[in-house]
């Protein structure tokens, strides 16, 4: 089966790019590299993954001219290479892809994740979402939303959760060198609360401001608690100002950008991983990858109940699902873990097991095989 894969980008460290990379890799393993051609709007940049990733063509930048080049290249590949399926990795590409697919009688597959579908679809994106032949959602929450809003018939969306490379992300001994590299306190001596992601204004829904407020309450009763916020972005200065105003300097660590190779050891520095996002227009998650990676490393997680994040936790075995605005509850669950090391250990062990059971790359690939087998 020949598949033309269209993606806005698969080089940066964002969640959609990571999902695309896993998906492209799985399709290449299932159907042969020669049968998968990948076109990317964006190309590699200085903040891209350190490991190279091969695509067949990329435009380079998100400008009108490059978008037109991308559409032209898609038309050319359909005309000359004649794929059986056009797999679209973002709803914003689905409109023109569906038009071309209709002209050339090709099947279409579309990925949806969350934020992009409930933040206001353009007319062509809405058309593509309605008209594409098959839809894959990265979580049940997004699938349910799309169906309730009437874009798709009930039961017409296939859910394939994101996955984790369990060969890399797994429980292991604490790396003192990684702690030193990023200035992270040793969790043998401190209770380390960690979050990781884009510290940008466009990612304010991730709730780093609320987490700092929560930590301010936690540290009042637990002086050995420390907060680590990993990542970079244009809102970091605002968060640093909050830390200073609360008098938390020295107890909150901002690591800056983390090398991809260091991620497993970085997660292992944490006692608990917290990413409690809220949802609204321009806000929210499908199922974020960072809690899944932390879980795979044996770290319990705290996530929000307003979006797909809640699907990372199974019956509270491996962590907690809370209302993002219930800061007292957030303080309470962190306190439970601090005061009961055995509970924290049990949830950490369960986290690794949940990751292995539900979020392995093997499961991810098998689900894609089943999905494509139904396409005929």
PyMOL commands that set and color helices and strands:
alter all, ss='L'
color gray80, all
select helices_A, chain A and resi 15-31+33-35+64-81+91-104+115-118+123-131+140-148+176-182+201-206+208-221+236-245+260-267+289-296+308-312+327-339+341-358+361-375
alter helices_A, ss='H'
color red, helices_A
select strands_A, chain A and resi 3-7+36-42+57-60+85-88+107-112+134-137+157-159+191-196+225-230+252-254+272-275+300-304+319-322
alter strands_A, ss='S'
color yellow, strands_A
deselect
rebuild
show_as cartoon
